[in-house]
Amino acid sequence: KMASLEYRIVEKNQGLSLAEIRLHTGRSHQIRVQTSAQLNTPIFGDFKYGDKAHGGNLALWAYELSFMHPITKQNLKL
């Protein structure tokens, strides 16, 4: 199935990057799979998808979530 996202690098420091990622689709593990496979840059701490050096806590957080309410069709932003 198709999976689409866009990203931009916000900051780089000591070999690490802070990225802002916007999902166009919501596939399971989408961000983890696409950053590892297509960008050859796994998420920090993501042992399963390629970060063998920093295994442990996955450094993947959301600061905003938005979606369409399934009944009212209102756009919700949290």
C-alpha positions in Angstrom: 0.0 0.0 0.0 1.1 3.5 -0.7 2.7 5.4 2.2 3.6 9.1 2.0 5.2 11.7 4.2 7.2 14.9 4.0 10.0 16.0 6.3 12.4 18.9 6.9 15.5 19.0 9.0 15.1 21.6 11.7 18.5 21.3 13.3 21.7 19.3 13.2 24.1 18.8 16.1 26.9 16.2 16.8 25.9 13.9 13.9 22.2 13.9 14.9 19.3 15.7 13.2 16.0 17.0 14.5 13.4 16.4 11.8 9.8 17.6 11.5 7.7 15.0 9.8 4.2 15.4 8.4 2.3 12.2 7.5 0.1 12.1 4.5 -0.9 8.5 5.2 -1.0 6.6 8.5 0.5 3.3 7.9 1.8 1.2 10.8 5.4 2.0 11.6 5.4 4.4 8.6 7.9 7.0 9.9 10.3 4.3 11.2 10.2 2.3 8.0 10.5 5.2 5.6 13.3 7.1 7.4 15.3 3.9 7.6 14.7 2.4 4.2 14.3 5.4 1.9 16.5 8.0 3.7 19.0 5.5 5.1 18.6 7.4 8.5 16.9 5.3 11.2 15.2 7.0 14.2 17.6 7.4 17.2 17.1 4.3 19.4 15.2 2.3 16.8 17.1 -1.0 17.0 14.4 -2.8 15.0 14.7 -0.5 11.9 18.5 0.0 11.8 19.9 2.0 14.8 22.2 -0.7 16.2 24.4 1.8 18.0 21.7 3.5 20.2 19.2 0.8 20.9 16.9 1.5 23.8 14.4 4.3 24.0 12.9 5.3 20.7 13.3 9.1 20.0 10.0 9.6 18.2 7.6 12.1 19.7 4.6 14.1 18.5 4.0 17.8 19.4 0.8 18.0 17.4 -1.8 15.6 16.2 -4.6 16.5 13.8 -7.3 14.3 12.2 -10.8 14.4 10.9 -13.5 13.3 13.4 -15.1 10.2 11.9 -18.6 11.3 12.6 -18.8 15.1 12.6 -16.0 15.4 9.9 -14.6 18.3 12.0 -10.8 18.7 11.8 -9.4 18.2 15.3 -6.0 19.4 16.3 -4.4 18.4 19.6 
